[in-house]
Amino acid sequence: MSREDVGHVVLRRGPLVYCVEQVDHMLSLDRVGLPQASVLAEHFDPGALGGVVTLAGEIVMKPSHSRNRGPGTIMSKLAHL
């Protein structure tokens, strides 16, 4: 772990790494974090790449391979608040 990783978290479900997309949030992604008490529920999205599982709660996270919705920022390493 590097110093830049301290205080951050990356979410993984099986072999998939999840990310947040700018298009899903009303603020800059550098202001998005994951509170320690967050509860994320799994939701199946049949419209994305033939079906993917998203994680949703205070934030929405999608598998990084399913990002294909136009320009915008994505982030997989979040501040762990």
Contacts in CASP RR format, 6 or more apart in sequence:
PFRMAT RR
TARGET T0000
AUTHOR 0000-0000-0000
METHOD contacts of the structure
MODEL  1
MSREDVGHVVLRRGPLVYCVEQVDHMLSLDRVGLPQASVLAEHFDPGALG
GVVTLAGEIVMKPSHSRNRGPGTIMSKLAHL
5 77 0 8 1.000
7 79 0 8 1.000
7 80 0 8 1.000
8 77 0 8 1.000
8 78 0 8 1.000
8 79 0 8 1.000
8 80 0 8 1.000
9 34 0 8 1.000
9 77 0 8 1.000
9 78 0 8 1.000
9 80 0 8 1.000
10 17 0 8 1.000
10 18 0 8 1.000
10 76 0 8 1.000
10 77 0 8 1.000
10 78 0 8 1.000
11 17 0 8 1.000
11 18 0 8 1.000
11 34 0 8 1.000
11 40 0 8 1.000
11 55 0 8 1.000
11 61 0 8 1.000
11 76 0 8 1.000
11 78 0 8 1.000
12 18 0 8 1.000
13 42 0 8 1.000
13 53 0 8 1.000
13 55 0 8 1.000
13 63 0 8 1.000
16 63 0 8 1.000
16 64 0 8 1.000
16 65 0 8 1.000
17 63 0 8 1.000
17 64 0 8 1.000
17 76 0 8 1.000
18 55 0 8 1.000
18 61 0 8 1.000
18 62 0 8 1.000
18 63 0 8 1.000
18 64 0 8 1.000
18 76 0 8 1.000
19 61 0 8 1.000
19 62 0 8 1.000
19 63 0 8 1.000
19 64 0 8 1.000
19 67 0 8 1.000
19 74 0 8 1.000
19 75 0 8 1.000
19 76 0 8 1.000
20 29 0 8 1.000
20 32 0 8 1.000
20 59 0 8 1.000
20 60 0 8 1.000
20 61 0 8 1.000
20 62 0 8 1.000
20 74 0 8 1.000
20 75 0 8 1.000
20 76 0 8 1.000
20 78 0 8 1.000
21 60 0 8 1.000
21 62 0 8 1.000
21 67 0 8 1.000
21 69 0 8 1.000
21 72 0 8 1.000
21 73 0 8 1.000
21 74 0 8 1.000
22 28 0 8 1.000
22 29 0 8 1.000
22 72 0 8 1.000
22 73 0 8 1.000
22 74 0 8 1.000
23 69 0 8 1.000
23 70 0 8 1.000
23 72 0 8 1.000
24 59 0 8 1.000
24 60 0 8 1.000
24 62 0 8 1.000
25 32 0 8 1.000
25 59 0 8 1.000
25 60 0 8 1.000
28 73 0 8 1.000
29 73 0 8 1.000
29 74 0 8 1.000
29 75 0 8 1.000
30 75 0 8 1.000
32 59 0 8 1.000
32 75 0 8 1.000
32 78 0 8 1.000
32 79 0 8 1.000
33 59 0 8 1.000
33 78 0 8 1.000
33 79 0 8 1.000
33 80 0 8 1.000
33 81 0 8 1.000
34 58 0 8 1.000
34 59 0 8 1.000
34 78 0 8 1.000
34 79 0 8 1.000
34 80 0 8 1.000
34 81 0 8 1.000
35 58 0 8 1.000
35 81 0 8 1.000
36 80 0 8 1.000
36 81 0 8 1.000
38 57 0 8 1.000
38 58 0 8 1.000
38 59 0 8 1.000
39 57 0 8 1.000
40 55 0 8 1.000
40 56 0 8 1.000
40 57 0 8 1.000
40 59 0 8 1.000
40 61 0 8 1.000
41 55 0 8 1.000
41 56 0 8 1.000
41 57 0 8 1.000
42 53 0 8 1.000
42 54 0 8 1.000
42 55 0 8 1.000
43 53 0 8 1.000
43 54 0 8 1.000
43 55 0 8 1.000
43 56 0 8 1.000
44 51 0 8 1.000
44 52 0 8 1.000
44 53 0 8 1.000
44 54 0 8 1.000
45 51 0 8 1.000
45 52 0 8 1.000
45 53 0 8 1.000
45 54 0 8 1.000
45 62 0 8 1.000
48 54 0 8 1.000
48 62 0 8 1.000
48 66 0 8 1.000
49 65 0 8 1.000
49 66 0 8 1.000
49 68 0 8 1.000
52 62 0 8 1.000
52 63 0 8 1.000
52 66 0 8 1.000
53 63 0 8 1.000
54 60 0 8 1.000
54 61 0 8 1.000
54 62 0 8 1.000
54 63 0 8 1.000
55 61 0 8 1.000
55 62 0 8 1.000
59 78 0 8 1.000
64 74 0 8 1.000
64 76 0 8 1.000
67 74 0 8 1.000
END
